């Protein structure tokens, strides 16, 4: 037999913040709203139920309620949606809505009140209460968004307590599943976007072979602040570029993409060397979110005959050149100019480099050389990278295999994933 709950008591100020100060005679200067009922001492309650029903005469529809640990469930009662909105605080876990509650307007459909509650409390579990002969209405309430429905005249404490716990857990599960699905969708969209932002080299008509390797420093990201590109212009010159925006977040990745696209457009328009880098610096200065952000850059333009190249460095590590019968070495970097965004009006000298008939040219970002070696503080550095690549070349590694081995070995030497983004590209010319 359901045990009627005593009608509401005045809520203490420490619970609701709404009770008025008591007068000297011991009575309140204003009667506190009677909107909360407790089964027992609420300080030991785990769950809170908000009952929305409009019987002002002392409804007995809610029996004694206990949670799964045997502790009493706190019950608050609202007679309309206005009161419900005020009582719907973060500590409410479940709402029990009487579907017989009148709507806000005469032309509202029979589940209009439920729809209002679902809009009002999208994160809360909702149980619908209906007459025993109206199962169809209860089922429709579940289709609209309620977690379950109960018959008003068949309630007992055990049934309702179990239904509340079930509704709360089902809501949590539904919310977690929805967030997981939304996260997967966002991840898929990000992957499609990031893959679309990685460059497709324009080398049609060139005899040079191209390979690239990219590993962002951000966990689960596909794109970081490093960027690269390769294009062949109408005169047969092959232009290659690699750069690094300081930082590792999505803003730096976006700026790297902007600089890459700007470089491609300017290169295809005929700019190179100092003029090209000066224009890119203007792009960076206009697009960066902070004046402290800068970018390093390395550009090479390889002559149509493939035997020589122009090299410009803007605060960036010098490329590595490997030729048959000779030890791999770094190209000269004595005339290295400043990184983009550091010095207004800076200049970047273009150096002429002899490549020879057969060669491999590797451009890379500093993520490849700044990884640690072992457990100490020692970094791999450029000398360590050159020694590593020399050994890998002597083992017969070329192209994609060489880049894959280089990045994997640097990661292994670091003892795990690298903190910085890594981009490496390789251009080969055979005979």
C-alpha positions as CSV (number, residue, x, y, z in Angstrom):
1,X,0.0,0.0,0.0
2,X,1.6,3.3,-1.0
3,X,2.5,5.5,1.9
4,X,1.3,9.1,1.4
5,X,4.1,11.7,1.7
6,X,3.3,14.6,4.0
7,X,2.8,17.8,2.0
8,X,5.5,20.3,1.7
9,X,7.4,22.0,4.4
10,X,9.0,25.4,4.2
11,X,12.5,25.1,2.7
12,X,15.3,26.3,5.0
13,X,17.4,29.1,3.6
14,X,20.5,26.9,3.5
15,X,18.6,24.7,1.1
16,X,16.7,27.1,-1.1
17,X,18.0,30.6,-0.4
18,X,14.4,31.8,-0.5
19,X,13.2,31.6,3.2
20,X,12.9,35.0,4.8
21,X,14.4,36.0,8.1
22,X,12.3,35.1,11.2
23,X,10.6,37.8,13.2
24,X,11.3,38.2,17.0
25,X,8.1,36.3,17.6
26,X,9.5,33.2,16.0
27,X,7.4,33.4,12.8
28,X,8.6,34.1,9.3
29,X,8.0,37.6,7.9
30,X,6.8,35.9,4.7
31,X,5.6,32.3,4.3
32,X,8.2,30.3,2.5
33,X,7.1,28.5,-0.7
34,X,5.9,25.0,0.1
35,X,7.6,23.3,-2.9
36,X,9.8,20.6,-1.4
37,X,9.0,17.3,0.4
38,X,11.6,15.1,2.0
39,X,11.1,11.5,2.9
40,X,13.8,11.6,5.5
41,X,16.9,13.6,6.4
42,X,18.0,15.0,3.0
43,X,21.6,15.4,4.0
44,X,22.0,11.6,3.3
45,X,20.1,11.6,0.0
46,X,21.8,10.6,-3.3
47,X,18.9,11.1,-5.7
48,X,16.4,14.0,-6.1
49,X,13.1,13.7,-7.9
50,X,11.1,16.6,-9.2
51,X,7.3,15.8,-9.3
52,X,5.3,18.0,-11.6
53,X,1.5,17.6,-10.8
54,X,-1.3,20.1,-10.1
55,X,-3.2,18.6,-7.2
56,X,-3.1,21.3,-4.5
57,X,-5.0,19.2,-2.0
58,X,-2.2,16.9,-0.9
59,X,-1.5,14.3,-3.6
60,X,-0.6,10.8,-2.4
61,X,0.6,9.6,-5.8
62,X,4.3,9.3,-4.7
63,X,5.0,6.5,-2.2
64,X,8.0,6.2,0.0
65,X,11.2,6.1,-2.2
66,X,14.6,4.7,-1.5
67,X,17.6,4.6,-3.8
68,X,19.8,1.5,-4.5
69,X,21.7,2.0,-1.2
70,X,18.6,2.2,0.9
71,X,18.8,6.0,1.3
72,X,15.7,8.1,0.9
73,X,15.1,9.9,-2.3
74,X,14.4,13.6,-2.0
75,X,11.1,14.7,-3.6
76,X,10.3,18.3,-4.8
77,X,6.9,19.1,-6.1
78,X,5.9,21.7,-8.7
79,X,2.3,22.5,-9.6
80,X,3.1,24.0,-13.0
81,X,6.0,24.6,-15.4
82,X,6.9,28.0,-13.9
83,X,7.4,26.4,-10.5
84,X,9.2,23.5,-12.1
85,X,11.7,25.8,-13.8
86,X,12.6,27.4,-10.5
87,X,13.0,24.1,-8.7
88,X,15.0,22.4,-11.5
89,X,18.4,22.8,-10.1
90,X,21.5,20.8,-11.0
91,X,21.0,18.4,-8.1
92,X,17.7,17.1,-9.6
93,X,18.3,13.7,-11.3
94,X,14.8,12.8,-12.5
95,X,11.5,14.4,-13.3
96,X,8.1,12.7,-12.8
97,X,5.6,14.4,-15.0
98,X,1.8,13.9,-14.7
99,X,0.6,13.9,-18.3
100,X,-2.8,15.1,-17.0
101,X,-1.2,18.5,-16.2
102,X,-3.0,21.3,-18.1
103,X,-1.0,22.8,-21.0
104,X,-0.1,26.5,-21.3
105,X,-2.7,27.0,-24.0
106,X,-6.0,25.4,-24.9
107,X,-4.8,24.5,-28.5
108,X,-1.7,22.7,-27.2
109,X,-1.5,19.0,-28.1
110,X,-1.9,16.3,-25.4
111,X,1.9,15.9,-25.0
112,X,2.6,19.7,-25.2
113,X,3.5,19.8,-21.5
114,X,6.0,16.9,-21.9
115,X,7.6,18.7,-24.8
116,X,8.0,21.8,-22.8
117,X,9.6,19.8,-20.0
118,X,12.0,18.1,-22.4
119,X,13.0,21.6,-23.7
120,X,13.3,22.9,-20.2
121,X,15.4,19.9,-19.0
122,X,17.3,18.4,-21.9
123,X,19.9,16.8,-19.6
124,X,17.5,15.3,-17.1
125,X,15.7,11.9,-17.0
126,X,12.0,12.2,-17.4
127,X,9.3,9.7,-16.4
128,X,5.7,10.2,-17.7
129,X,2.8,9.4,-15.4
130,X,-0.5,8.4,-17.0
131,X,-3.8,6.6,-16.3
132,X,-3.8,2.8,-16.4
133,X,-6.1,2.7,-19.4
134,X,-3.9,5.1,-21.4
135,X,-0.9,3.0,-22.3
136,X,-0.9,4.4,-25.9
137,X,-0.3,7.9,-24.5
138,X,2.5,6.6,-22.3
139,X,4.2,4.9,-25.2
140,X,3.9,8.1,-27.3
141,X,5.5,10.0,-24.4
142,X,8.5,7.6,-24.7
143,X,8.7,8.2,-28.5
144,X,8.7,11.9,-27.9
145,X,11.6,11.7,-25.5
146,X,10.6,10.4,-22.0
147,X,12.8,7.6,-20.6
148,X,9.7,5.5,-19.5
149,X,6.1,5.8,-18.5
150,X,4.2,4.6,-15.4
151,X,0.5,4.1,-14.5
152,X,-0.7,6.5,-11.9
153,X,-2.9,4.1,-9.9
154,X,-0.3,1.2,-9.9
155,X,2.6,3.0,-8.2
156,X,4.3,1.6,-5.2
157,X,7.6,2.6,-3.7
158,X,9.7,-0.3,-5.1
159,X,8.4,0.1,-8.6
160,X,8.9,3.9,-8.7
161,X,12.3,3.7,-7.0
162,X,13.5,1.2,-9.6
163,X,12.0,3.2,-12.4
164,X,13.8,6.4,-11.3
165,X,17.1,4.6,-11.1
166,X,16.5,3.0,-14.5
167,X,15.5,6.3,-16.1
168,X,18.6,8.1,-14.6
169,X,21.0,5.4,-15.9
170,X,19.3,5.2,-19.3
171,X,19.5,9.0,-19.7
172,X,23.2,8.9,-18.8
173,X,23.7,6.1,-21.2
174,X,21.8,7.9,-24.0
175,X,23.7,11.1,-23.3
176,X,27.1,9.3,-23.4
177,X,26.1,7.5,-26.6
178,X,25.0,10.7,-28.2
179,X,28.2,12.5,-27.2
180,X,30.3,9.6,-28.5
181,X,28.4,9.7,-31.8
182,X,28.9,13.4,-32.0
183,X,32.5,13.1,-31.2
184,X,33.0,10.4,-33.9
185,X,31.2,12.6,-36.4
186,X,33.4,15.6,-35.5
187,X,36.5,13.4,-35.7
188,X,35.4,12.2,-39.2
189,X,34.8,15.7,-40.3
190,X,38.1,16.9,-39.0
191,X,39.9,14.1,-40.7
192,X,38.3,14.8,-44.0
193,X,39.1,18.5,-43.5
194,X,42.7,18.0,-42.5
195,X,43.3,15.5,-45.3
196,X,41.9,18.0,-47.7
197,X,44.3,20.6,-46.4
198,X,47.4,18.5,-46.9
199,X,49.0,19.4,-50.2
200,X,48.9,17.5,-53.5
201,X,52.3,18.1,-55.2
202,X,52.1,19.6,-58.7
203,X,55.0,17.8,-60.5
204,X,53.5,16.9,-63.8
205,X,56.2,16.8,-66.5
206,X,59.1,16.6,-64.0
207,X,61.4,13.7,-63.7
208,X,62.0,14.2,-60.0
209,X,60.6,11.7,-57.5
210,X,58.7,13.0,-54.5
211,X,58.1,11.5,-51.0
212,X,56.8,13.1,-47.8
213,X,56.2,12.1,-44.2
214,X,54.0,14.0,-41.7
215,X,53.5,13.4,-38.0
216,X,51.6,16.1,-36.0
217,X,52.5,16.6,-32.3
218,X,48.9,17.1,-31.2
219,X,47.3,13.9,-29.9
220,X,44.9,12.3,-32.5
221,X,45.4,15.3,-34.9
222,X,46.3,14.9,-38.6
223,X,47.6,18.4,-39.1
224,X,49.9,20.6,-37.0
225,X,51.8,23.8,-37.5
226,X,54.3,22.3,-39.9
227,X,53.6,22.7,-43.7
228,X,55.2,21.8,-47.0
229,X,54.5,21.9,-50.7
230,X,56.1,21.2,-54.1
231,X,55.0,22.7,-57.5
232,X,56.5,22.9,-61.0
233,X,56.1,26.1,-62.9
234,X,55.7,26.5,-66.6
235,X,59.4,27.1,-67.3
236,X,60.2,23.6,-65.8
237,X,61.6,24.9,-62.5
238,X,60.5,22.7,-59.5
239,X,59.9,24.7,-56.3
240,X,59.8,23.1,-52.9
241,X,59.0,24.5,-49.5
242,X,58.8,23.4,-45.9
243,X,57.9,25.6,-42.9
244,X,57.0,25.6,-39.2
245,X,54.6,27.9,-37.4
246,X,55.6,28.2,-33.7
247,X,53.2,26.4,-31.5
248,X,51.2,23.2,-31.9
249,X,47.5,24.0,-31.7
250,X,44.7,24.3,-34.3
251,X,45.3,28.0,-34.8
252,X,48.9,27.3,-35.7
253,X,47.8,24.5,-38.0
254,X,45.3,26.9,-39.7
255,X,48.0,29.6,-40.1
256,X,50.4,27.0,-41.6
257,X,47.8,26.1,-44.2
258,X,47.3,29.7,-45.1
259,X,51.0,30.2,-45.6
260,X,51.3,27.1,-47.7
261,X,48.4,28.2,-50.0
262,X,49.8,31.7,-50.2
263,X,53.3,30.3,-51.1
264,X,51.8,28.1,-53.9
265,X,49.8,31.0,-55.3
266,X,52.8,33.4,-55.2
267,X,55.1,30.8,-56.7
268,X,52.8,30.0,-59.6
269,X,52.5,33.8,-60.1
270,X,56.3,33.9,-60.7
271,X,57.7,35.2,-57.3
272,X,60.7,33.5,-55.7
273,X,63.5,34.3,-53.2
274,X,63.4,37.4,-51.2
275,X,60.4,38.9,-52.9
276,X,58.3,35.8,-52.2
277,X,59.4,35.6,-48.5
278,X,58.7,39.2,-48.0
279,X,55.2,38.8,-49.3
280,X,54.7,35.7,-47.1
281,X,55.8,37.7,-44.1
282,X,53.0,40.3,-44.8
283,X,50.5,37.4,-45.0
284,X,51.6,36.1,-41.6
285,X,51.5,39.5,-40.0
286,X,47.9,40.0,-41.2
287,X,46.7,36.5,-40.3
288,X,48.4,35.7,-37.0
289,X,46.4,35.9,-33.8
290,X,49.3,37.3,-31.8
291,X,52.3,39.5,-32.6
292,X,54.6,36.9,-31.0
293,X,53.8,34.2,-33.5
294,X,56.4,33.6,-36.2
295,X,57.2,30.9,-38.8
296,X,60.4,29.4,-40.1
297,X,60.7,28.5,-43.8
298,X,63.0,26.8,-46.2
299,X,62.5,27.2,-50.0
300,X,64.4,25.7,-52.9
301,X,63.9,26.3,-56.6
302,X,65.5,23.6,-58.7
303,X,66.5,24.5,-62.3
304,X,64.8,22.7,-65.2
305,X,68.0,20.7,-65.9
306,X,68.0,19.5,-62.2
307,X,71.7,20.2,-61.6
308,X,71.5,23.3,-59.5
309,X,69.1,25.1,-57.1
310,X,68.5,28.3,-55.3
311,X,68.1,28.1,-51.5
312,X,66.5,30.6,-49.1
313,X,66.3,30.0,-45.4
314,X,64.2,32.0,-43.0
315,X,65.3,30.8,-39.6
316,X,64.9,27.2,-40.7
317,X,67.3,24.2,-40.6
318,X,69.3,23.7,-43.8
319,X,68.3,20.8,-46.1
320,X,70.4,17.6,-46.4
321,X,71.9,16.7,-49.7
322,X,72.9,13.1,-50.5
323,X,74.8,12.1,-53.7
324,X,76.2,8.7,-54.8
325,X,79.8,8.1,-53.6
326,X,79.7,11.1,-51.2
327,X,78.7,11.4,-47.6
328,X,75.3,13.1,-47.1
329,X,75.8,16.7,-45.9
330,X,73.9,19.8,-45.0
331,X,73.7,22.6,-47.5
332,X,75.3,25.9,-46.5
333,X,73.3,28.0,-44.1
334,X,75.7,31.0,-43.5
335,X,73.2,33.4,-45.1
336,X,70.2,32.2,-43.1
337,X,67.7,35.1,-42.7
338,X,65.4,35.6,-39.8
339,X,62.1,33.7,-39.3
340,X,59.0,35.3,-40.8
341,X,57.3,37.7,-38.5
342,X,60.2,38.7,-36.4
343,X,61.8,41.7,-38.2
344,X,59.9,44.1,-40.3
345,X,61.6,44.8,-43.6
346,X,63.9,41.8,-43.3
347,X,65.8,40.3,-46.3
348,X,66.4,36.7,-47.2
349,X,69.5,36.1,-49.5
350,X,69.1,33.4,-52.1
351,X,72.1,31.1,-52.3
352,X,73.1,29.1,-55.5
353,X,73.7,25.4,-54.8
354,X,75.3,22.8,-57.2
355,X,73.4,19.5,-57.0
356,X,75.0,17.4,-59.7
357,X,73.5,14.8,-61.9
358,X,72.1,12.4,-59.3
359,X,71.0,13.4,-55.9
360,X,68.5,13.3,-53.1
361,X,67.4,16.4,-51.2
362,X,65.7,16.2,-47.9
363,X,63.8,19.1,-46.3
364,X,62.6,18.8,-42.7
365,X,61.2,20.7,-39.8
366,X,63.0,20.9,-36.4
367,X,60.7,18.2,-34.9
368,X,63.0,15.7,-36.6
369,X,66.1,17.0,-34.8
370,X,64.8,18.2,-31.4
371,X,63.8,14.8,-30.0
372,X,65.7,13.5,-27.1
373,X,68.3,10.7,-27.2
374,X,67.7,8.3,-24.4
375,X,66.6,9.4,-20.9
376,X,68.9,12.3,-20.6
377,X,68.6,15.9,-21.8
378,X,70.7,15.4,-25.0
379,X,68.9,16.2,-28.2
380,X,69.5,14.4,-31.6
381,X,70.5,17.6,-33.3
382,X,71.5,18.1,-36.9
383,X,74.7,16.2,-36.6
384,X,72.9,13.2,-35.1
385,X,70.3,13.4,-37.9
386,X,73.0,13.5,-40.6
387,X,74.8,10.4,-39.1
388,X,71.5,8.6,-38.9
389,X,70.5,9.3,-42.5
390,X,74.0,8.4,-43.7
391,X,73.7,5.0,-42.1
392,X,70.2,4.5,-43.4
393,X,71.3,5.4,-47.0
394,X,74.2,2.9,-46.6
395,X,71.6,0.3,-45.8
396,X,69.9,0.9,-49.2
397,X,66.9,2.9,-47.9
398,X,65.4,5.4,-50.4
399,X,62.3,7.4,-50.9
400,X,59.3,6.6,-48.6
401,X,61.2,3.8,-46.9
402,X,64.0,6.3,-45.9
403,X,61.6,8.8,-44.5
404,X,59.6,6.2,-42.6
405,X,62.7,4.8,-41.1
406,X,64.1,8.2,-40.1
407,X,60.9,9.3,-38.4
408,X,60.5,6.0,-36.6
409,X,64.1,6.0,-35.4
410,X,63.8,9.5,-34.1
411,X,60.6,8.5,-32.2
412,X,62.3,5.4,-30.8
413,X,65.3,7.4,-29.6
414,X,63.0,9.9,-27.9
415,X,61.4,7.0,-26.0
416,X,57.9,7.6,-27.4
417,X,55.8,10.1,-29.3
418,X,57.5,13.3,-30.2
419,X,56.2,16.5,-28.6
420,X,56.7,18.6,-31.7
421,X,55.3,18.3,-35.2
422,X,57.5,16.6,-37.8
423,X,57.4,17.1,-41.5
424,X,59.9,15.7,-44.0
425,X,59.9,15.7,-47.7
426,X,62.4,14.2,-50.2
427,X,63.1,15.0,-53.8
428,X,65.2,12.5,-55.8
429,X,66.8,12.9,-59.2
430,X,68.3,9.8,-60.9
431,X,70.3,9.3,-64.0
